[in-house]
Amino acid sequence: MSPDRATPPLLGDETLLYGWGGTAPTRAHLATPLTNADAHHLVSAAPKRGVVARGLGRAYGDAAQNAGGLVLDATALSGIIDADLERGTVTARGGTSLDELMRWLIPRGWFLITPGTRYVTVGGAIASDIHGKGHHVDGTFGNKVQSFRLLTGTGEIRNIHRDTEPDVFWATTGGMGLTGVILDATFELIPTETRFIRVDEERCADLDAMFAAMESSDAEYRYSVAWIDCGARGRHLGRGVLGRGNHAFFDEIPKAKQARAHTFGPRQLAIAPPLMPSGLINSWTVKAFNEFWYRKTRVSHRGSIQDIGLFFHPLDLVDEWNRVYGRRGFVQYQFVVPFGAENTVRQIIEALSNENLPSFLAVLKRFGPENPGMLSFPIPGWTLAVDIPVSRTSLARTLDRFDEMVMQAGGRVYLAKDARTRPENLDTMYPRLPEWRAVRDALDPDHVLNSDLARRLDL
Ligand SMILES: Cc1cc2nc3c(=O)[nH]c(=O)nc-3n(C[C@H](O)[C@H](O)[C@H](O)COP(=O)(O)OP(=O)(O)OC[C@H]3O[C@@H](n4cnc5c(N)ncnc54)[C@H](O)[C@@H]3O)c2cc1C
């Protein structure tokens, strides 16, 4: 880092910034560039603590924070630049939200890889190399990206194509914003005939039944995800509801829905009240909720026609739902272990249940093939994501223990969700870290791009 970099007049107000989990807020100057030239100016004049881009702040931990430095709010750099609806590609600016993209694309017969919320930006989706319910078929968001423009820490704006500069491409895809600011990107879309998903749901009585159902028939579905009741014990351990689906064809949807087969205008139904008491989510409330959720699904049903929004983004129905966890916030622990390490998944669910750690909506997914991103999270195997309120001091120790188990099994935690793992774990979890560092150092020798996550994990 050059010691004499000036504090630029453009620096925005000092603002307390949170990740979605709300556990480790820090103050930074928050500036909102309106043009690429503004972004260039800000990065070129970044303060000593550096700069990092921020999208819609849906990373759970500290990835889009930069204590004492500059945070570049990229959400005003938004909008669709170009679309080729014959071939199914779109070019959008880095701050464009997937919500905005879907509202434009779905009525035109196209869809894209989406995480569990539409409120993420294109830049955030690439930086975390996000996955959705269809990873076993489509891979990550990065697998659909053809090229992007990157504003690097040296102030250069580079056109990066996946075929001509694979190193920079795959260091940036999953690189948590630390190789530069993504100004825009061109990516491939998924064709759809309607705005509906044809869904099959089944209850699985325990974890083995769940693994078996996913292994034997995930291939028949483009989308697959299981909700696990982490409070169930004994012979019910790992019970849950498996939901899988494919895009519905026009002639599969009921006549009454055909006139609006392409309309997409989801609305939020409610807003969570301002911060609720921290103790509200406890093992009792969660147990009751999980029991209700398990029972509400009939043992199995096939072929229900669900709106895309409801199938992929049920949590988006409630604005700012993260506030129900109260002031202390919550951690989302998401790990992946390779196939063959099913026992690690079982042991972690068992520990959650035995230690009475309240966690609702634990989500299990079976990943497809390895991703080329140097720091991308998915590997072929099982991933479990669990939300746990921060209410006890022993949580940190428990999660450190889980990290050990995950590493022993050859797995890793997801950086976009992480707020607490230790730097010494990173080499084991992400063996391509040295390769990534070499590309990052060549692009940004002074480490102008920096974040709380980068400092915490010594990236
Ligand atoms: C309810 C919910 C469900 C989720 N479900 C999933 C899921 O199913 N699968 C999944 O993979 N993830 C999931 N996530 C995580 C989310 O997809 C990622 O954290 C994503 O990166 C958030 O995008 P964002 O625009 O909010 O970025 P932020 O959270 O603001 O930032 C995340 C990272 O992206 C970087 N970044 C943002 N914009 C740019 C840019 N223009 N240029 C360069 N870097 C940039 C930041 O520096 C930071 O490192 C979920 C999150 C929530 C809250």
The ligand as an ORCA input file, in Angstrom:
! r2SCAN-3c Opt
* xyz 0 1
  C     -31.784    -14.655      1.906
  C     -30.456    -14.953      1.243
  C     -30.350    -16.090      0.486
  C     -29.133    -16.383     -0.160
  N     -29.059    -17.524     -0.894
  C     -27.900    -17.837     -1.513
  C     -27.817    -18.992     -2.334
  O     -28.784    -19.738     -2.496
  N     -26.633    -19.238     -2.956
  C     -25.562    -18.402     -2.837
  O     -24.527    -18.669     -3.457
  N     -25.614    -17.291     -2.073
  C     -26.755    -16.999     -1.410
  N     -26.834    -15.857     -0.650
  C     -25.631    -15.000     -0.546
  C     -25.596    -13.925     -1.652
  O     -25.994    -14.474     -2.890
  C     -24.172    -13.431     -1.828
  O     -23.654    -12.968     -0.611
  C     -24.047    -12.289     -2.861
  O     -22.698    -12.028     -3.068
  C     -24.727    -11.011     -2.377
  O     -24.696    -10.056     -3.423
  P     -24.750     -8.499     -3.077
  O     -24.992     -7.769     -4.346
  O     -25.702     -8.258     -1.964
  O     -23.262     -8.237     -2.626
  P     -22.683     -7.727     -1.220
  O     -23.216     -8.575     -0.141
  O     -22.870     -6.282     -1.095
  O     -21.138     -8.087     -1.450
  C     -20.723     -9.434     -1.509
  C     -19.332     -9.515     -2.138
  O     -19.428     -9.085     -3.496
  C     -18.493     -8.052     -3.739
  N     -19.081     -7.151     -4.739
  C     -20.323     -6.605     -4.745
  N     -20.488     -5.847     -5.842
  C     -19.331     -5.918     -6.551
  C     -18.872     -5.350     -7.762
  N     -19.646     -4.541     -8.531
  N     -17.616     -5.631     -8.173
  C     -16.830     -6.455     -7.449
  N     -17.200     -7.007     -6.294
  C     -18.440     -6.753     -5.850
  C     -18.280     -7.398     -2.400
  O     -17.038     -6.746     -2.352
  C     -18.334     -8.605     -1.470
  O     -17.094     -9.244     -1.423
  C     -28.012    -15.513     -0.008
  C     -28.138    -14.371      0.779
  C     -29.351    -14.081      1.398
  C     -29.453    -12.828      2.249
*
